[in-house]
Amino acid sequence: MSSRSTFQRKIVYLAAIAFLLIPLFWLSQPATIATKESPGSPGGKLSRLRDDYHLSQAQIGEIDPTSVTVKLATLGLRGLAANILW
């Protein structure tokens, strides 16, 4: 394989990643609260669905700081970490 074809493949992969970030950005925008300076925003599609079905952590019950810290520390792989620790 020549270095030119590997370089072209890398460019194609980077372009595909950049192209796929556009719908990801559109879907996952968080909702914002209206203030005096700026109007609020309902957020992206996922944020609106969470509001419609009352799925946010604050609406389910009390937020446990330890659980949230573990979720952030494991980069969202809490189930995998529990399996490894078990």
C-alpha positions in Angstrom: 0.0 0.0 0.0 1.4 3.4 -0.9 1.6 6.3 1.5 -0.6 8.3 -0.9 -3.5 5.9 -0.6 -3.3 5.8 3.2 -3.2 9.6 3.3 -6.3 9.8 1.1 -8.1 7.3 3.3 -7.3 9.4 6.4 -8.6 12.5 4.6 -11.8 10.6 3.8 -12.2 9.5 7.4 -11.7 13.0 8.7 -14.3 14.4 6.3 -16.8 11.7 7.3 -16.2 12.5 11.0 -16.7 16.2 10.3 -19.8 15.5 8.3 -21.3 13.3 11.0 -20.7 15.9 13.7 -23.3 18.2 12.1 -26.4 16.1 12.9 -24.8 15.2 16.3 -24.6 18.9 17.1 -28.2 19.5 16.0 -29.6 16.5 18.0 -27.8 17.1 21.2 -28.0 20.8 21.9 -29.0 21.5 25.5 -32.0 23.6 26.4 -31.3 27.1 27.8 -33.2 29.3 30.1 -34.4 32.7 29.0 -32.7 35.7 30.6 -32.9 39.4 30.1 -30.1 39.4 27.6 -31.0 36.3 25.6 -34.1 34.3 24.8 -34.3 30.7 25.9 -33.9 27.8 23.5 -35.8 24.5 23.7 -32.6 22.7 22.7 -32.0 19.9 20.3 -34.2 16.9 19.5 -32.9 14.8 22.4 -33.5 17.7 24.9 -37.1 18.1 23.8 -37.8 14.4 24.0 -36.4 14.3 27.5 -38.7 17.2 28.5 -41.7 15.6 26.8 -41.3 12.3 28.5 -39.9 13.7 31.8 -36.7 11.7 31.7 -34.2 14.2 33.1 -32.4 13.2 36.3 -33.9 16.1 38.2 -37.4 14.8 37.3 -36.8 11.2 38.1 -35.6 11.7 41.7 -32.9 13.2 43.8 -29.6 13.6 42.1 -26.8 11.6 43.8 -23.5 13.4 43.5 -21.5 10.2 43.9 -23.3 8.5 41.0 -22.8 11.5 38.7 -19.1 11.6 39.6 -18.6 7.9 38.9 -20.5 8.4 35.6 -18.2 11.2 34.6 -15.0 9.4 35.8 -15.8 6.3 33.7 -16.8 8.4 30.7 -20.3 6.9 30.7 -19.0 3.3 30.9 -20.4 2.7 34.4 -21.9 -0.7 33.4 -18.6 -1.9 32.0 -16.7 -0.6 35.1 -19.1 -2.5 37.3 -18.6 -5.7 35.4 -14.8 -5.3 35.6 -15.0 -4.6 39.4 -17.3 -7.6 39.9 
